[in-house]
Amino acid sequence: MRPGELNEIVRARPFVPFRLHVTGGVTYDILNPEFILVGRSLAALLVRRDPNSPIFDLPSWVNLVHITQIEPLEVPTASAPPAPPQT
């Protein structure tokens, strides 16, 4: 993948979370544009093992030639609160 292509996806407004597929079957979910930096040949990713934690576990480096697919992720929408029970 060319860096400009990936950078367009990362900088799109509104940002759409996406799953990055790389060779070997590894995937990375990018839920925030601040979690990825795009370079000329590499992307630096901040990876969290626990998606509910604000603390990152480790950085990962992905060579752009190994990106095989980018898949948009569903954005959770705010749903209406449940109706009160009928009595």
JOBEL-V564571 format. One record per helix or strand of 2 or more residues. SS is the DSSP state (2 for helix, 1 for strand). FROM is the first residue (numbers start at 1). TO is the last residue. If there is no record, write none. Layout:
ss->{SS/SS}
from->{FROM/FROM}
to->{TO/TO}
//
This chain:
ss->{2/1/1/2/1/1/1/2/1}
from->{3/18/27/33/36/42/58/64/67}
to->{11/22/30/35/38/47/63/66/72}
//
